Amino acid sequence: MLIKWIITALLLVILYQLFYALFVMLKGAEKSKNMSKILGKRVIFSLIVVLCITLSSQAGLFNFNPKPNSKSHTQTQTNIATQHQQNANTKQLPETQNVD
């Protein structure tokens, strides 16, 4: 349970740094070096969050949703349409009459 609080706190810090960098960016160009440091910290905190989630899932601290049973899907075809002769010729053939 403690790991979930830690991850939540790190995500909130990431959001704070993201909006703070936006504020610095809108403030002016003289602080662009400061903004790059803030965004760099955000990337490091994001990496820490991903590592925490990965390591805690490997350690069994998280119970993710289980995978569904992978049964092969069988499809049955019902013959509800009448069969017709297929022809590659798309021209309409003229009707012929037998004259006796």
C-alpha positions as a Markdown table, in Angstrom:
| # | Residue | x | y | z |
|---|---|---|---|---|
| 1 | Met | 0.0 | 0.0 | 0.0 |
| 2 | Leu | 2.9 | 2.3 | 0.7 |
| 3 | Ile | 4.2 | 1.9 | -2.8 |
| 4 | Lys | 0.9 | 3.2 | -4.2 |
| 5 | Trp | 1.2 | 6.4 | -2.1 |
| 6 | Ile | 4.8 | 6.8 | -3.3 |
| 7 | Ile | 3.8 | 6.5 | -7.0 |
| 8 | Thr | 0.9 | 8.9 | -6.5 |
| 9 | Ala | 3.2 | 11.4 | -4.9 |
| 10 | Leu | 5.7 | 11.1 | -7.7 |
| 11 | Leu | 3.0 | 11.6 | -10.3 |
| 12 | Leu | 1.8 | 14.7 | -8.5 |
| 13 | Val | 5.4 | 16.1 | -8.5 |
| 14 | Ile | 5.6 | 15.4 | -12.2 |
| 15 | Leu | 2.4 | 17.3 | -12.9 |
| 16 | Tyr | 3.7 | 20.2 | -10.7 |
| 17 | Gln | 6.9 | 20.3 | -12.6 |
| 18 | Leu | 5.2 | 20.2 | -15.9 |
| 19 | Phe | 2.9 | 23.2 | -15.1 |
| 20 | Tyr | 5.8 | 25.1 | -13.5 |
| 21 | Ala | 7.8 | 24.6 | -16.7 |
| 22 | Leu | 4.9 | 26.0 | -18.7 |
| 23 | Phe | 4.7 | 29.0 | -16.4 |
| 24 | Val | 8.5 | 29.6 | -16.8 |
| 25 | Met | 8.2 | 29.2 | -20.6 |
| 26 | Leu | 5.4 | 31.8 | -20.8 |
| 27 | Lys | 7.2 | 34.1 | -18.5 |
| 28 | Gly | 10.1 | 34.8 | -20.8 |
| 29 | Ala | 13.1 | 33.5 | -22.8 |
| 30 | Glu | 15.7 | 34.4 | -20.2 |
| 31 | Lys | 14.7 | 31.5 | -18.0 |
| 32 | Ser | 14.9 | 28.9 | -20.7 |
| 33 | Lys | 17.8 | 27.2 | -19.0 |
| 34 | Asn | 15.8 | 26.9 | -15.8 |
| 35 | Met | 12.9 | 25.4 | -17.8 |
| 36 | Ser | 15.1 | 22.7 | -19.3 |
| 37 | Lys | 16.3 | 21.8 | -15.8 |
| 38 | Ile | 12.7 | 21.5 | -14.7 |
| 39 | Leu | 11.7 | 19.3 | -17.7 |
| 40 | Gly | 14.8 | 17.2 | -17.1 |
| 41 | Lys | 13.7 | 16.6 | -13.5 |
| 42 | Arg | 10.3 | 15.6 | -14.8 |
| 43 | Val | 11.8 | 13.0 | -17.1 |
| 44 | Ile | 13.9 | 11.6 | -14.2 |
| 45 | Phe | 10.8 | 11.4 | -12.0 |
| 46 | Ser | 8.9 | 9.7 | -14.8 |
| 47 | Leu | 11.6 | 7.1 | -15.1 |
| 48 | Ile | 11.5 | 6.5 | -11.4 |
| 49 | Val | 7.7 | 6.0 | -11.6 |
| 50 | Val | 8.1 | 3.4 | -14.4 |
| 51 | Leu | 10.8 | 1.6 | -12.5 |
| 52 | Cys | 8.7 | 1.6 | -9.3 |
| 53 | Ile | 5.7 | 0.1 | -11.1 |
| 54 | Thr | 7.9 | -2.5 | -12.9 |
| 55 | Leu | 9.8 | -3.6 | -9.9 |
| 56 | Ser | 6.8 | -3.7 | -7.6 |
| 57 | Ser | 4.8 | -5.8 | -10.2 |
| 58 | Gln | 7.7 | -8.2 | -10.4 |
| 59 | Ala | 7.9 | -8.4 | -6.6 |
| 60 | Gly | 4.2 | -9.2 | -6.4 |
| 61 | Leu | 3.1 | -6.0 | -4.7 |
| 62 | Phe | 0.6 | -5.2 | -7.4 |
| 63 | Asn | -2.2 | -7.4 | -8.6 |
| 64 | Phe | -2.9 | -6.4 | -12.2 |
| 65 | Asn | -5.9 | -7.6 | -14.0 |
| 66 | Pro | -5.4 | -11.2 | -15.1 |
| 67 | Lys | -5.2 | -12.1 | -18.7 |
| 68 | Pro | -8.4 | -13.6 | -20.1 |
| 69 | Asn | -8.4 | -17.3 | -21.1 |
| 70 | Ser | -7.1 | -17.5 | -24.6 |
| 71 | Lys | -9.4 | -20.0 | -26.1 |
| 72 | Ser | -9.4 | -20.2 | -29.9 |
| 73 | His | -12.6 | -18.8 | -31.3 |
| 74 | Thr | -14.4 | -21.1 | -33.6 |
| 75 | Gln | -16.7 | -19.6 | -36.2 |
| 76 | Thr | -19.5 | -21.6 | -37.7 |
| 77 | Gln | -21.0 | -20.7 | -41.0 |
| 78 | Thr | -24.7 | -21.1 | -41.6 |
| 79 | Asn | -25.9 | -21.4 | -45.2 |
| 80 | Ile | -28.8 | -19.1 | -45.2 |
| 81 | Ala | -28.2 | -17.8 | -48.8 |
| 82 | Thr | -29.0 | -19.8 | -51.8 |
| 83 | Gln | -25.9 | -20.9 | -53.8 |
| 84 | His | -25.6 | -19.4 | -57.3 |
| 85 | Gln | -23.1 | -20.1 | -60.0 |
| 86 | Gln | -20.3 | -17.7 | -60.0 |
| 87 | Asn | -18.9 | -16.4 | -63.3 |
| 88 | Ala | -16.0 | -14.1 | -63.9 |
| 89 | Asn | -17.8 | -12.7 | -66.9 |
| 90 | Thr | -19.7 | -9.5 | -65.9 |
| 91 | Lys | -21.6 | -9.1 | -69.2 |
| 92 | Gln | -25.2 | -10.0 | -69.2 |
| 93 | Leu | -25.6 | -13.0 | -71.5 |
| 94 | Pro | -28.5 | -12.8 | -73.9 |
| 95 | Glu | -31.3 | -15.2 | -73.4 |
| 96 | Thr | -31.7 | -17.9 | -76.0 |
| 97 | Gln | -34.9 | -19.7 | -77.0 |
| 98 | Asn | -35.1 | -23.1 | -78.6 |
| 99 | Val | -37.3 | -23.1 | -81.6 |
| 100 | Asp | -38.8 | -26.5 | -82.5 |
